[in-house]
Amino acid sequence: MNVDQALETRRSIKHFDPSVTIDDDMLRQLIRPVLYTPTSFNLQHWRFVLVRDQARKYELCKAAYNQTQVRDASLVALIVGKLDAHVDAARVWKGAPDRVQTSMQRAIDSLYAGDAGLQRDEAVRSGAMASMALMLRATELGFSTCPLIGFDDAEVRRVLGIPADYVTALLICVGRATAHPHARIGRFALDEVARLEHFDGLPLADQP
Ligand SMILES: Cc1cc2nc3c(=O)[nH]c(=O)nc-3n(C[C@H](O)[C@H](O)[C@H](O)COP(=O)(O)O)c2cc1C
């Protein structure tokens, strides 16, 4: 399966076979490539909380307003972003030449330290990019997925023990679909959403 096929066939699936399990080896195959996802200054804000325990999935299902795909998925992954990821600058730039380490540290500190809004934007942005990568990888491995933000944030944080210095980006359900979704509806056309050179520029025509 290539990227184009994965993008086109991925759908948000609401019905999973609860008897399907995902073992640690499959988890590694799923998550490892996701760690290549880019992040600003290589800060890698994301953390992945991987839930397979049935009782915990039940609790998450309740926290997600009883959306049953959370209960029935083989894996429920919560992607969170570290708000103060800039404190890891020295670690992630350690292998670089000294002058690069110094300039990166300076740039990262001046950009993020003291700017809670930007820290949050970046943590969510990185988490969202990783979430999409995870869904594409799951698709390639033959699974279906459903991304979710329909949940009580405080309750999900309580169930999974998420510390206050991490923001939740998305819950992603991964499993084997038992029912296929209705045909795609309501998607905007290419020439409505893509403009050339300027926000008010010419639309990118759907056909040559
Ligand atoms: C940020 C985000 C939050 C979403 N939250 C939910 C949700 O709480 N429950 C759900 O069933 N689907 C959720 N979805 C899935 C969307 O409803 C779905 O992506 C959209 O309707 C398009 O359908 P498709 O993914 O099958 O192409 C969410 C998707 C995104 C990206």
The ligand as an SDF file (V2000), in Angstrom:
LIG
                    3D

 31 33  0  0  0  0  0  0  0  0999 V2000
   -9.7010   16.1860   15.7750 C   0  0  0  0  0  0  0  0  0  0  0  0
  -10.7280   15.1370   15.4350 C   0  0  0  0  0  0  0  0  0  0  0  0
  -11.6660   14.7860   16.3720 C   0  0  0  0  0  0  0  0  0  0  0  0
  -12.6020   13.7770   16.0940 C   0  0  0  0  0  0  0  0  0  0  0  0
  -13.4450   13.3620   17.0910 N   0  0  0  0  0  0  0  0  0  0  0  0
  -14.2620   12.3040   16.8390 C   0  0  0  0  0  0  0  0  0  0  0  0
  -15.0620   11.7510   17.8730 C   0  0  0  0  0  0  0  0  0  0  0  0
  -15.0510   12.1940   19.0170 O   0  0  0  0  0  0  0  0  0  0  0  0
  -15.8390   10.6780   17.5630 N   0  0  0  0  0  0  0  0  0  0  0  0
  -15.8700   10.1320   16.3020 C   0  0  0  0  0  0  0  0  0  0  0  0
  -16.5960    9.1520   16.0900 O   0  0  0  0  0  0  0  0  0  0  0  0
  -15.1200   10.6470   15.3020 N   0  0  0  0  0  0  0  0  0  0  0  0
  -14.3130   11.7000   15.5360 C   0  0  0  0  0  0  0  0  0  0  0  0
  -13.5180   12.1870   14.5360 N   0  0  0  0  0  0  0  0  0  0  0  0
  -13.6280   11.6260   13.1770 C   0  0  0  0  0  0  0  0  0  0  0  0
  -14.3180   12.5920   12.2240 C   0  0  0  0  0  0  0  0  0  0  0  0
  -15.6900   12.6410   12.5140 O   0  0  0  0  0  0  0  0  0  0  0  0
  -14.0340   12.1330   10.7820 C   0  0  0  0  0  0  0  0  0  0  0  0
  -12.6500   12.2200   10.5490 O   0  0  0  0  0  0  0  0  0  0  0  0
  -14.7580   12.9650    9.7370 C   0  0  0  0  0  0  0  0  0  0  0  0
  -16.1400   12.8700    9.8760 O   0  0  0  0  0  0  0  0  0  0  0  0
  -14.3910   12.5190    8.3190 C   0  0  0  0  0  0  0  0  0  0  0  0
  -14.6260   11.1300    8.1230 O   0  0  0  0  0  0  0  0  0  0  0  0
  -13.4700   10.1100    7.7200 P   0  0  0  0  0  0  0  0  0  0  0  0
  -12.3870   10.2140    8.7790 O   0  0  0  0  0  0  0  0  0  0  0  0
  -14.1180    8.7500    7.6920 O   0  0  0  0  0  0  0  0  0  0  0  0
  -12.9430   10.5250    6.3860 O   0  0  0  0  0  0  0  0  0  0  0  0
  -12.6020   13.1740   14.8110 C   0  0  0  0  0  0  0  0  0  0  0  0
  -11.6440   13.5510   13.8620 C   0  0  0  0  0  0  0  0  0  0  0  0
  -10.6900   14.4960   14.1780 C   0  0  0  0  0  0  0  0  0  0  0  0
   -9.6260   14.8280   13.1780 C   0  0  0  0  0  0  0  0  0  0  0  0
  1  2  1  0
  2  3  1  0
  2 30  2  0
  3  4  2  0
  4  5  1  0
  4 28  1  0
  5  6  2  0
  6  7  1  0
  6 13  1  0
  7  8  2  0
  7  9  1  0
  9 10  1  0
 10 11  2  0
 10 12  1  0
 12 13  2  0
 13 14  1  0
 14 15  1  0
 14 28  1  0
 15 16  1  0
 16 17  1  0
 16 18  1  0
 18 19  1  0
 18 20  1  0
 20 21  1  0
 20 22  1  0
 22 23  1  0
 23 24  1  0
 24 25  2  0
 24 26  1  0
 24 27  1  0
 28 29  2  0
 29 30  1  0
 30 31  1  0
M  END
$$$$
